């Protein structure tokens, strides 16, 4: 009976129209496209963190010299105070990291994708200044990874749609 249920579930899933993003493994169109992206340098500490996260996720084509695309990114990193206590001190902060990115075809110079990605995090401000600074830095590190993940996902979808054409 279990085998029958598994067989029926598998046949239903195959008919739903979903396709794997990385079909074909490392030799698939999306994986090859991602490994052919060079990430341009990005300004500031947040830029350094985002660029490192992206090169980790993409496979760093720039090192081998086989880049087909270049990813240009401009970041907006904001830290703002939200909650005020009765003595006019800030009790909570919000860190926001936004990225505007463009995927440029190196052969033609054409911008093939122009999009934005972003994320934000709340930070409690405590009596220890060191702890607050450490929390702000940790939030920036986490936001950098989240923004990089969103960029890679959007670029992957774009590459998959181009491969299907």
Rosetta constraint file for C-alpha pairs under 8 A:
AtomPair CA 1 CA 5 HARMONIC 6.41 0.50
AtomPair CA 2 CA 6 HARMONIC 6.22 0.50
AtomPair CA 3 CA 7 HARMONIC 6.02 0.50
AtomPair CA 4 CA 8 HARMONIC 6.12 0.50
AtomPair CA 5 CA 9 HARMONIC 6.10 0.50
AtomPair CA 6 CA 10 HARMONIC 6.07 0.50
AtomPair CA 7 CA 11 HARMONIC 6.23 0.50
AtomPair CA 8 CA 12 HARMONIC 6.21 0.50
AtomPair CA 9 CA 13 HARMONIC 6.22 0.50
AtomPair CA 10 CA 14 HARMONIC 6.29 0.50
AtomPair CA 11 CA 15 HARMONIC 6.54 0.50
AtomPair CA 12 CA 16 HARMONIC 6.63 0.50
AtomPair CA 13 CA 18 HARMONIC 7.91 0.50
AtomPair CA 14 CA 18 HARMONIC 7.50 0.50
AtomPair CA 19 CA 23 HARMONIC 7.56 0.50
AtomPair CA 21 CA 30 HARMONIC 7.21 0.50
AtomPair CA 21 CA 156 HARMONIC 7.66 0.50
AtomPair CA 21 CA 157 HARMONIC 7.74 0.50
AtomPair CA 21 CA 160 HARMONIC 7.32 0.50
AtomPair CA 22 CA 26 HARMONIC 7.77 0.50
AtomPair CA 22 CA 28 HARMONIC 6.36 0.50
AtomPair CA 22 CA 29 HARMONIC 7.77 0.50
AtomPair CA 22 CA 30 HARMONIC 6.02 0.50
AtomPair CA 22 CA 31 HARMONIC 6.32 0.50
AtomPair CA 23 CA 28 HARMONIC 5.81 0.50
AtomPair CA 23 CA 29 HARMONIC 7.97 0.50
AtomPair CA 23 CA 30 HARMONIC 7.97 0.50
AtomPair CA 24 CA 28 HARMONIC 4.17 0.50
AtomPair CA 24 CA 29 HARMONIC 7.60 0.50
AtomPair CA 25 CA 31 HARMONIC 7.02 0.50
AtomPair CA 26 CA 31 HARMONIC 5.43 0.50
AtomPair CA 26 CA 32 HARMONIC 6.73 0.50
AtomPair CA 27 CA 31 HARMONIC 6.58 0.50
AtomPair CA 27 CA 32 HARMONIC 6.19 0.50
AtomPair CA 28 CA 32 HARMONIC 6.06 0.50
AtomPair CA 29 CA 33 HARMONIC 5.97 0.50
AtomPair CA 29 CA 159 HARMONIC 7.50 0.50
AtomPair CA 29 CA 160 HARMONIC 6.93 0.50
AtomPair CA 29 CA 163 HARMONIC 6.36 0.50
AtomPair CA 30 CA 34 HARMONIC 6.07 0.50
AtomPair CA 30 CA 156 HARMONIC 6.02 0.50
AtomPair CA 30 CA 159 HARMONIC 5.76 0.50
AtomPair CA 30 CA 160 HARMONIC 5.67 0.50
AtomPair CA 30 CA 163 HARMONIC 7.78 0.50
AtomPair CA 31 CA 35 HARMONIC 6.18 0.50
AtomPair CA 32 CA 36 HARMONIC 6.29 0.50
AtomPair CA 33 CA 37 HARMONIC 6.91 0.50
AtomPair CA 33 CA 68 HARMONIC 7.87 0.50
AtomPair CA 33 CA 159 HARMONIC 6.52 0.50
AtomPair CA 34 CA 58 HARMONIC 5.31 0.50
AtomPair CA 34 CA 59 HARMONIC 7.18 0.50
AtomPair CA 34 CA 155 HARMONIC 7.88 0.50
AtomPair CA 34 CA 156 HARMONIC 7.04 0.50
AtomPair CA 35 CA 58 HARMONIC 5.41 0.50
AtomPair CA 35 CA 59 HARMONIC 4.99 0.50
AtomPair CA 35 CA 60 HARMONIC 6.31 0.50
AtomPair CA 35 CA 61 HARMONIC 5.29 0.50
AtomPair CA 35 CA 67 HARMONIC 7.74 0.50
AtomPair CA 36 CA 60 HARMONIC 7.76 0.50
AtomPair CA 36 CA 61 HARMONIC 5.12 0.50
AtomPair CA 36 CA 62 HARMONIC 7.72 0.50
AtomPair CA 36 CA 66 HARMONIC 6.31 0.50
AtomPair CA 36 CA 67 HARMONIC 4.45 0.50
AtomPair CA 36 CA 68 HARMONIC 5.12 0.50
AtomPair CA 36 CA 69 HARMONIC 6.22 0.50
AtomPair CA 37 CA 58 HARMONIC 7.06 0.50
AtomPair CA 37 CA 60 HARMONIC 7.15 0.50
AtomPair CA 37 CA 61 HARMONIC 5.78 0.50
AtomPair CA 37 CA 62 HARMONIC 7.09 0.50
AtomPair CA 37 CA 67 HARMONIC 5.36 0.50
AtomPair CA 37 CA 68 HARMONIC 6.08 0.50
AtomPair CA 37 CA 69 HARMONIC 4.69 0.50
AtomPair CA 37 CA 70 HARMONIC 5.50 0.50
AtomPair CA 37 CA 71 HARMONIC 6.74 0.50
AtomPair CA 38 CA 60 HARMONIC 6.57 0.50
AtomPair CA 38 CA 61 HARMONIC 5.72 0.50
AtomPair CA 38 CA 62 HARMONIC 4.80 0.50
AtomPair CA 38 CA 67 HARMONIC 5.71 0.50
AtomPair CA 38 CA 68 HARMONIC 7.74 0.50
AtomPair CA 38 CA 69 HARMONIC 6.16 0.50
AtomPair CA 38 CA 70 HARMONIC 4.73 0.50
AtomPair CA 38 CA 71 HARMONIC 6.16 0.50
AtomPair CA 39 CA 51 HARMONIC 6.69 0.50
AtomPair CA 39 CA 54 HARMONIC 7.43 0.50
AtomPair CA 39 CA 55 HARMONIC 6.98 0.50
AtomPair CA 39 CA 60 HARMONIC 7.99 0.50
AtomPair CA 39 CA 62 HARMONIC 7.49 0.50
AtomPair CA 39 CA 70 HARMONIC 5.76 0.50
AtomPair CA 39 CA 71 HARMONIC 4.84 0.50
AtomPair CA 39 CA 72 HARMONIC 6.67 0.50
AtomPair CA 40 CA 51 HARMONIC 7.92 0.50
AtomPair CA 40 CA 70 HARMONIC 6.61 0.50
AtomPair CA 40 CA 71 HARMONIC 5.97 0.50
AtomPair CA 40 CA 72 HARMONIC 5.55 0.50
AtomPair CA 40 CA 73 HARMONIC 7.40 0.50
AtomPair CA 41 CA 47 HARMONIC 7.55 0.50
AtomPair CA 41 CA 48 HARMONIC 7.68 0.50
AtomPair CA 41 CA 51 HARMONIC 7.01 0.50
AtomPair CA 41 CA 72 HARMONIC 7.97 0.50
AtomPair CA 42 CA 47 HARMONIC 4.49 0.50
AtomPair CA 42 CA 48 HARMONIC 6.29 0.50
AtomPair CA 42 CA 51 HARMONIC 6.72 0.50
AtomPair CA 42 CA 72 HARMONIC 7.95 0.50
AtomPair CA 42 CA 73 HARMONIC 6.46 0.50
AtomPair CA 42 CA 74 HARMONIC 6.88 0.50
AtomPair CA 42 CA 75 HARMONIC 7.86 0.50
AtomPair CA 43 CA 47 HARMONIC 5.08 0.50
AtomPair CA 43 CA 48 HARMONIC 7.04 0.50
AtomPair CA 43 CA 74 HARMONIC 7.82 0.50
AtomPair CA 43 CA 75 HARMONIC 7.91 0.50
AtomPair CA 44 CA 48 HARMONIC 6.28 0.50
AtomPair CA 45 CA 49 HARMONIC 6.31 0.50
AtomPair CA 46 CA 50 HARMONIC 6.09 0.50
AtomPair CA 46 CA 75 HARMONIC 7.65 0.50
AtomPair CA 46 CA 77 HARMONIC 7.32 0.50
AtomPair CA 46 CA 140 HARMONIC 6.87 0.50
AtomPair CA 46 CA 141 HARMONIC 7.76 0.50
AtomPair CA 46 CA 144 HARMONIC 6.70 0.50
AtomPair CA 47 CA 51 HARMONIC 5.92 0.50
AtomPair CA 47 CA 75 HARMONIC 6.88 0.50
AtomPair CA 48 CA 52 HARMONIC 6.15 0.50
AtomPair CA 49 CA 53 HARMONIC 6.21 0.50
AtomPair CA 49 CA 141 HARMONIC 6.68 0.50
AtomPair CA 49 CA 144 HARMONIC 5.93 0.50
AtomPair CA 49 CA 145 HARMONIC 7.78 0.50
AtomPair CA 50 CA 54 HARMONIC 6.10 0.50
AtomPair CA 50 CA 144 HARMONIC 4.87 0.50
AtomPair CA 50 CA 145 HARMONIC 6.56 0.50
AtomPair CA 50 CA 147 HARMONIC 7.32 0.50
AtomPair CA 50 CA 148 HARMONIC 5.94 0.50
AtomPair CA 51 CA 55 HARMONIC 6.14 0.50
AtomPair CA 51 CA 148 HARMONIC 7.91 0.50
AtomPair CA 52 CA 56 HARMONIC 6.18 0.50
AtomPair CA 53 CA 57 HARMONIC 6.35 0.50
AtomPair CA 53 CA 144 HARMONIC 7.20 0.50
AtomPair CA 53 CA 145 HARMONIC 5.87 0.50
AtomPair CA 53 CA 148 HARMONIC 6.03 0.50
AtomPair CA 54 CA 58 HARMONIC 5.92 0.50
AtomPair CA 54 CA 148 HARMONIC 5.47 0.50
AtomPair CA 54 CA 149 HARMONIC 7.71 0.50
AtomPair CA 54 CA 152 HARMONIC 7.38 0.50
AtomPair CA 55 CA 59 HARMONIC 5.90 0.50
AtomPair CA 55 CA 60 HARMONIC 4.97 0.50
AtomPair CA 56 CA 60 HARMONIC 6.96 0.50
AtomPair CA 57 CA 149 HARMONIC 7.91 0.50
AtomPair CA 57 CA 152 HARMONIC 7.42 0.50
AtomPair CA 58 CA 152 HARMONIC 7.49 0.50
AtomPair CA 60 CA 64 HARMONIC 7.81 0.50
AtomPair CA 61 CA 65 HARMONIC 6.43 0.50
AtomPair CA 61 CA 66 HARMONIC 5.94 0.50
AtomPair CA 61 CA 67 HARMONIC 5.38 0.50
AtomPair CA 62 CA 66 HARMONIC 6.63 0.50
AtomPair CA 62 CA 67 HARMONIC 5.69 0.50
AtomPair CA 67 CA 106 HARMONIC 7.81 0.50
AtomPair CA 68 CA 105 HARMONIC 6.32 0.50
AtomPair CA 68 CA 106 HARMONIC 5.66 0.50
AtomPair CA 68 CA 107 HARMONIC 7.12 0.50
AtomPair CA 69 CA 103 HARMONIC 6.45 0.50
AtomPair CA 69 CA 104 HARMONIC 5.40 0.50
AtomPair CA 69 CA 105 HARMONIC 4.67 0.50
AtomPair CA 69 CA 106 HARMONIC 5.26 0.50
AtomPair CA 70 CA 103 HARMONIC 5.79 0.50
AtomPair CA 70 CA 104 HARMONIC 5.11 0.50
AtomPair CA 70 CA 105 HARMONIC 6.66 0.50
AtomPair CA 70 CA 106 HARMONIC 6.57 0.50
AtomPair CA 71 CA 101 HARMONIC 6.74 0.50
AtomPair CA 71 CA 102 HARMONIC 5.73 0.50
AtomPair CA 71 CA 103 HARMONIC 4.70 0.50
AtomPair CA 71 CA 104 HARMONIC 6.30 0.50
AtomPair CA 72 CA 101 HARMONIC 5.51 0.50
AtomPair CA 72 CA 102 HARMONIC 5.23 0.50
AtomPair CA 72 CA 103 HARMONIC 6.55 0.50
AtomPair CA 72 CA 104 HARMONIC 7.58 0.50
AtomPair CA 73 CA 99 HARMONIC 6.40 0.50
AtomPair CA 73 CA 100 HARMONIC 5.71 0.50
AtomPair CA 73 CA 101 HARMONIC 4.33 0.50
AtomPair CA 73 CA 102 HARMONIC 6.58 0.50
AtomPair CA 74 CA 99 HARMONIC 5.65 0.50
AtomPair CA 74 CA 100 HARMONIC 5.37 0.50
AtomPair CA 74 CA 101 HARMONIC 6.45 0.50
AtomPair CA 75 CA 97 HARMONIC 6.96 0.50
AtomPair CA 75 CA 98 HARMONIC 5.67 0.50
AtomPair CA 75 CA 99 HARMONIC 4.52 0.50
AtomPair CA 75 CA 100 HARMONIC 6.55 0.50
AtomPair CA 76 CA 96 HARMONIC 7.81 0.50
AtomPair CA 76 CA 97 HARMONIC 5.75 0.50
AtomPair CA 76 CA 98 HARMONIC 5.10 0.50
AtomPair CA 76 CA 99 HARMONIC 6.37 0.50
AtomPair CA 77 CA 95 HARMONIC 7.28 0.50
AtomPair CA 77 CA 96 HARMONIC 5.78 0.50
AtomPair CA 77 CA 97 HARMONIC 4.59 0.50
AtomPair CA 77 CA 98 HARMONIC 6.54 0.50
AtomPair CA 78 CA 94 HARMONIC 7.97 0.50
AtomPair CA 78 CA 95 HARMONIC 5.61 0.50
AtomPair CA 78 CA 96 HARMONIC 5.15 0.50
AtomPair CA 78 CA 97 HARMONIC 6.52 0.50
AtomPair CA 79 CA 93 HARMONIC 6.72 0.50
AtomPair CA 79 CA 94 HARMONIC 5.72 0.50
AtomPair CA 79 CA 95 HARMONIC 4.44 0.50
AtomPair CA 79 CA 96 HARMONIC 6.47 0.50
AtomPair CA 80 CA 93 HARMONIC 5.48 0.50
AtomPair CA 80 CA 94 HARMONIC 5.42 0.50
AtomPair CA 80 CA 95 HARMONIC 6.58 0.50
AtomPair CA 81 CA 90 HARMONIC 5.94 0.50
AtomPair CA 81 CA 91 HARMONIC 7.64 0.50
AtomPair CA 81 CA 92 HARMONIC 5.98 0.50
AtomPair CA 81 CA 93 HARMONIC 4.33 0.50
AtomPair CA 81 CA 94 HARMONIC 6.46 0.50
AtomPair CA 82 CA 90 HARMONIC 6.75 0.50
AtomPair CA 82 CA 91 HARMONIC 7.17 0.50
AtomPair CA 82 CA 92 HARMONIC 5.34 0.50
AtomPair CA 82 CA 93 HARMONIC 5.35 0.50
AtomPair CA 82 CA 94 HARMONIC 6.91 0.50
AtomPair CA 83 CA 90 HARMONIC 5.55 0.50
AtomPair CA 83 CA 91 HARMONIC 4.98 0.50
AtomPair CA 83 CA 92 HARMONIC 5.03 0.50
AtomPair CA 83 CA 93 HARMONIC 7.33 0.50
AtomPair CA 84 CA 88 HARMONIC 5.58 0.50
AtomPair CA 84 CA 89 HARMONIC 5.54 0.50
AtomPair CA 84 CA 90 HARMONIC 4.66 0.50
AtomPair CA 84 CA 91 HARMONIC 5.67 0.50
AtomPair CA 84 CA 92 HARMONIC 7.68 0.50
AtomPair CA 85 CA 89 HARMONIC 5.43 0.50
AtomPair CA 85 CA 90 HARMONIC 6.32 0.50
AtomPair CA 85 CA 91 HARMONIC 6.33 0.50
AtomPair CA 90 CA 125 HARMONIC 6.83 0.50
AtomPair CA 91 CA 124 HARMONIC 6.25 0.50
AtomPair CA 91 CA 125 HARMONIC 5.02 0.50
AtomPair CA 91 CA 126 HARMONIC 7.21 0.50
AtomPair CA 92 CA 122 HARMONIC 7.06 0.50
AtomPair CA 92 CA 123 HARMONIC 5.68 0.50
AtomPair CA 92 CA 124 HARMONIC 4.65 0.50
AtomPair CA 92 CA 125 HARMONIC 5.27 0.50
AtomPair CA 93 CA 122 HARMONIC 5.83 0.50
AtomPair CA 93 CA 123 HARMONIC 4.99 0.50
AtomPair CA 93 CA 124 HARMONIC 6.39 0.50
AtomPair CA 93 CA 125 HARMONIC 6.87 0.50
AtomPair CA 94 CA 120 HARMONIC 6.84 0.50
AtomPair CA 94 CA 121 HARMONIC 5.67 0.50
AtomPair CA 94 CA 122 HARMONIC 4.56 0.50
AtomPair CA 94 CA 123 HARMONIC 5.98 0.50
AtomPair CA 95 CA 120 HARMONIC 5.50 0.50
AtomPair CA 95 CA 121 HARMONIC 5.33 0.50
AtomPair CA 95 CA 122 HARMONIC 6.45 0.50
AtomPair CA 95 CA 123 HARMONIC 7.49 0.50
AtomPair CA 95 CA 136 HARMONIC 7.54 0.50
AtomPair CA 95 CA 139 HARMONIC 7.19 0.50
AtomPair CA 95 CA 140 HARMONIC 7.43 0.50
AtomPair CA 96 CA 118 HARMONIC 7.40 0.50
AtomPair CA 96 CA 119 HARMONIC 5.99 0.50
AtomPair CA 96 CA 120 HARMONIC 4.21 0.50
AtomPair CA 96 CA 121 HARMONIC 6.58 0.50
AtomPair CA 96 CA 143 HARMONIC 7.90 0.50
AtomPair CA 97 CA 118 HARMONIC 5.52 0.50
AtomPair CA 97 CA 119 HARMONIC 5.60 0.50
AtomPair CA 97 CA 120 HARMONIC 6.14 0.50
AtomPair CA 97 CA 140 HARMONIC 7.76 0.50
AtomPair CA 97 CA 143 HARMONIC 6.52 0.50
AtomPair CA 97 CA 144 HARMONIC 7.46 0.50
AtomPair CA 97 CA 147 HARMONIC 7.63 0.50
AtomPair CA 98 CA 116 HARMONIC 7.21 0.50
AtomPair CA 98 CA 117 HARMONIC 5.82 0.50
AtomPair CA 98 CA 118 HARMONIC 4.09 0.50
AtomPair CA 98 CA 119 HARMONIC 6.54 0.50
AtomPair CA 98 CA 147 HARMONIC 7.59 0.50
AtomPair CA 99 CA 116 HARMONIC 5.47 0.50
AtomPair CA 99 CA 117 HARMONIC 5.20 0.50
AtomPair CA 99 CA 118 HARMONIC 5.93 0.50
AtomPair CA 99 CA 147 HARMONIC 7.35 0.50
AtomPair CA 100 CA 114 HARMONIC 7.52 0.50
AtomPair CA 100 CA 115 HARMONIC 5.90 0.50
AtomPair CA 100 CA 116 HARMONIC 4.34 0.50
AtomPair CA 100 CA 117 HARMONIC 6.58 0.50
AtomPair CA 101 CA 113 HARMONIC 7.96 0.50
AtomPair CA 101 CA 114 HARMONIC 5.91 0.50
AtomPair CA 101 CA 115 HARMONIC 5.60 0.50
AtomPair CA 101 CA 116 HARMONIC 5.99 0.50
AtomPair CA 101 CA 117 HARMONIC 7.99 0.50
AtomPair CA 101 CA 151 HARMONIC 8.00 0.50
AtomPair CA 102 CA 111 HARMONIC 6.40 0.50
AtomPair CA 102 CA 112 HARMONIC 7.45 0.50
AtomPair CA 102 CA 113 HARMONIC 5.45 0.50
AtomPair CA 102 CA 114 HARMONIC 4.46 0.50
AtomPair CA 102 CA 115 HARMONIC 6.53 0.50
AtomPair CA 103 CA 111 HARMONIC 5.75 0.50
AtomPair CA 103 CA 112 HARMONIC 5.67 0.50
AtomPair CA 103 CA 113 HARMONIC 4.98 0.50
AtomPair CA 103 CA 114 HARMONIC 6.59 0.50
AtomPair CA 103 CA 155 HARMONIC 7.93 0.50
AtomPair CA 104 CA 109 HARMONIC 6.05 0.50
AtomPair CA 104 CA 110 HARMONIC 5.66 0.50
AtomPair CA 104 CA 111 HARMONIC 4.42 0.50
AtomPair CA 104 CA 112 HARMONIC 5.85 0.50
AtomPair CA 104 CA 113 HARMONIC 7.28 0.50
AtomPair CA 105 CA 109 HARMONIC 5.29 0.50
AtomPair CA 105 CA 110 HARMONIC 5.39 0.50
AtomPair CA 105 CA 111 HARMONIC 6.32 0.50
AtomPair CA 105 CA 112 HARMONIC 6.60 0.50
AtomPair CA 106 CA 110 HARMONIC 7.56 0.50
AtomPair CA 113 CA 155 HARMONIC 7.76 0.50
AtomPair CA 113 CA 158 HARMONIC 7.57 0.50
AtomPair CA 116 CA 151 HARMONIC 7.99 0.50
AtomPair CA 117 CA 147 HARMONIC 6.02 0.50
AtomPair CA 117 CA 150 HARMONIC 6.32 0.50
AtomPair CA 117 CA 151 HARMONIC 6.45 0.50
AtomPair CA 118 CA 146 HARMONIC 7.93 0.50
AtomPair CA 118 CA 147 HARMONIC 5.56 0.50
AtomPair CA 118 CA 150 HARMONIC 7.91 0.50
AtomPair CA 119 CA 143 HARMONIC 6.09 0.50
AtomPair CA 119 CA 146 HARMONIC 6.89 0.50
AtomPair CA 119 CA 147 HARMONIC 6.40 0.50
AtomPair CA 120 CA 143 HARMONIC 6.70 0.50
AtomPair CA 121 CA 139 HARMONIC 6.39 0.50
AtomPair CA 121 CA 143 HARMONIC 7.41 0.50
AtomPair CA 123 CA 132 HARMONIC 7.87 0.50
AtomPair CA 123 CA 135 HARMONIC 6.66 0.50
AtomPair CA 123 CA 136 HARMONIC 6.86 0.50
AtomPair CA 123 CA 139 HARMONIC 7.66 0.50
AtomPair CA 124 CA 132 HARMONIC 7.33 0.50
AtomPair CA 125 CA 132 HARMONIC 5.55 0.50
AtomPair CA 126 CA 131 HARMONIC 7.07 0.50
AtomPair CA 126 CA 132 HARMONIC 6.13 0.50
AtomPair CA 128 CA 132 HARMONIC 6.43 0.50
AtomPair CA 129 CA 133 HARMONIC 6.21 0.50
AtomPair CA 130 CA 134 HARMONIC 6.11 0.50
AtomPair CA 131 CA 135 HARMONIC 6.11 0.50
AtomPair CA 132 CA 136 HARMONIC 6.21 0.50
AtomPair CA 133 CA 137 HARMONIC 6.22 0.50
AtomPair CA 134 CA 138 HARMONIC 6.13 0.50
AtomPair CA 135 CA 139 HARMONIC 6.05 0.50
AtomPair CA 136 CA 140 HARMONIC 6.29 0.50
AtomPair CA 137 CA 141 HARMONIC 6.29 0.50
AtomPair CA 138 CA 142 HARMONIC 6.20 0.50
AtomPair CA 139 CA 143 HARMONIC 5.99 0.50
AtomPair CA 140 CA 144 HARMONIC 6.02 0.50
AtomPair CA 141 CA 145 HARMONIC 6.53 0.50
AtomPair CA 142 CA 146 HARMONIC 6.31 0.50
AtomPair CA 143 CA 147 HARMONIC 6.04 0.50
AtomPair CA 144 CA 148 HARMONIC 6.09 0.50
AtomPair CA 145 CA 149 HARMONIC 6.13 0.50
AtomPair CA 146 CA 150 HARMONIC 6.29 0.50
AtomPair CA 147 CA 151 HARMONIC 6.19 0.50
AtomPair CA 148 CA 152 HARMONIC 6.17 0.50
AtomPair CA 149 CA 153 HARMONIC 6.13 0.50
AtomPair CA 150 CA 154 HARMONIC 6.18 0.50
AtomPair CA 151 CA 155 HARMONIC 6.06 0.50
AtomPair CA 152 CA 156 HARMONIC 5.90 0.50
AtomPair CA 153 CA 157 HARMONIC 6.27 0.50
AtomPair CA 154 CA 158 HARMONIC 6.29 0.50
AtomPair CA 155 CA 159 HARMONIC 6.13 0.50
AtomPair CA 156 CA 160 HARMONIC 6.07 0.50
AtomPair CA 157 CA 161 HARMONIC 6.22 0.50
AtomPair CA 158 CA 162 HARMONIC 6.26 0.50
AtomPair CA 159 CA 163 HARMONIC 6.13 0.50
AtomPair CA 160 CA 164 HARMONIC 6.24 0.50
AtomPair CA 161 CA 165 HARMONIC 6.61 0.50
